[in-house]
């Protein structure tokens, strides 16, 4: 059975005008299906990095507590 996508909530974003051509170029080059996918990719990447940082911090705290 296919995995269901999690529910989504609309969010309105405002970007500096000079950023949109960069986003649109990535879409035009076929890297993303649209602006939304581009922005979701960036948000997911950032969240992944934050989670990785938090895990490293917890691992370090466990290490320090054991030494």
SULSUL-V480719 format. One record per pair of residues at least 24 apart in sequence whose C-alpha atoms are under 8 Angstrom apart, sorted by the first residue. I is the first residue (numbers start at 0). J is the second residue. Records with the same first field share a line. If there is no record, write none. Layout:
I->J / J
This chain:
none
